[in-house]
């Protein structure tokens, strides 16, 4: 036993690299969104569109995105996704599409749609594995246009270029066009490509999206011409960093000592906090970060959680804003009234996040069904695993009856209502790699509930007003119906003329002020209730 | 004769003037309203001198042009019109029949004047208060309820009835007992019991014969007819009234209603309450003395809540003997039913329990 060496994590990692990428993909396709042909097709479109939106966003360009889907054989489709983004530099193209886990987003903390560096490569790999065909990438940064036909060499995890052409670009087009063929099954309605695009259009009302699918064209108009502000990149906060990531940071840092490492690689760690962490972890201040033992790094990680630190900065977040939410809902949901709330930023486990809620009410929304729920994480629609999501917990735990909707316990409200929740964070805590449900951290659910309640209260004012008018009309009708009955009984009792009594009652009703006064008194009472609610919050 | 017919006219006059008041409101262009005395604990008080629960004079205004009131308003006037019609044609209706008379659908709607009998019952009780007339004076009767046996002969609507010759079922107490004439009363006291099962036990054992008494029961809370009959026997024939109930808050409250009157009928306590009524059992002491503790049924949350409520009623609050019972009951955390006495022997209640209690005058007042 004594001379049997323990295998270190680093060694394990190098072993993993030898496993073929294809095998890795095959074993994890359910985590990556390719477990069935229907979902696979949606995932390809989703990865392409998310990338297009991220790229245009970063470059400050109003996005124009075109998606084409053509059936080539009974179970194959040709998918084309084109954007007007900044394009990709010629030399980077092979790696951007031909090497798994090569991405710009993984090692940084900034709010963006994708993070894991798997997205589009997964699509490429899936295409290649199911059809054996190459993909075509056409891109330009505004100069020449470059067209690549390429595949992934799965045994080496390296790009394999089949052909490359340079074309003239007289119109100075810039952007990216991906074409790939893949196995799939096409559906519409729930959890479908059109539904995904519709929701993406809601969260990105500044995007113009054209979808040319097997059943015809769909166009999602651009209704606003402003792009949300670009989020800033931040360094990780000690409270939120996982031990594995911290070890990688230790290996890659340029800092010469541990105090330097802590102050330069993390946000909100000053010299005195760094020294405090070292003392707690029993590590010398000038210890070289690259030479920390396994146990030392564990102690360091633990100590980081124990020291009191300021919350991370929140300018790394890019919320949609109340205006965009309302505009987005307005153009895709046929409702009559909209409200939106953007909560101030908050923090869970060292990660800044922000919650936004939009409510659409009335109009053509179905009156007697559970309300429609639109979930977004960093502006990306989430279509699957709704019941596992923190949004679901927040919605069912909110008392919607206060805001004029019916709701049975532990359920979504019933009524002409659509609920939008946007969760923005540098690190979205998904419940799985499929990225479809947000983990229900207490801080997150609490923020969501506060946002829902605030939006609910605002909406309730409108709902009540509408109900009041309706009730006022009903009231008038109610008395009209009771008048002959009362007159009949009174006539029997007093032997006076029924017709005369009716006329008298009608006259009183016409004076009407009785009715109005009462309606107003009731409304006042309700307003009091709302105020009380607000106080409680 | 003249006096009697005048008396009959008073309820009718009251009904008509109620209608006229409403018509006057309408003629003046006002929102028609009724003043309805409030029937709740907040509007009754315990009268120390008369030892009964009496009503205060708080009233609530009920408007026609008010969404929350309109339904009850119309129901009350409907009930008034119905009562006037009954008096005019000199016929009587049961509460159930009155409910069907009032149940109508408003034209062009799906609204019924009354949906449930509780609504028409409620409207009639309100009307009793507004028109200062009893239900019986309004020609509306409750169902006959309960059973009586004893060595008593009465005349009821011209029929001579002997309560000692009623077989196993007993004489059923009508809703209106005002016109019953006592021909011969051969009894020393009256036992009212909560459960029909105990009445059948006592009747089978002919306790009324052996102990010279009258036995009466109506399932659960005593009906107005039974209460009025008990009061008449007590007042007109000086018979002590003994009450036999389960040892639980509900049983004790049945006794409370017989003795002091009830909250919802506080306005007619004087013609129903019997302040001299006494509780013969089951007291908590009985439970201990007769070794019934092993038949304890654990209190539910509602029982405890009710016990707490009753304890606070002003007519029990100052009564040390009662407070002692409540405290012991609360400590025991359970109830004992009358039927548990049968564990001591089939006729134990008739042969031993009741004779012993009466002999020892072991009553709770």
Interface residues (C-beta under 8 A of the other chain):
Chain A: X475 X478 X479 X481 X482 X484 X485 X486 X488 X489 X490 X492 X493 X494 X496 X501 X504 X505 X507 X508 X509 X511 X514 X515 X518
Chain B: X15 X16 X18 X19 X20 X22 X23 X26 X27 X29 X30 X31 X32 X63 X64 X65 X66 X67 X70 X73 X74 X77 X78 X80 X81 X84 X85 X104 X106 X107 X108 X109 X111 X113
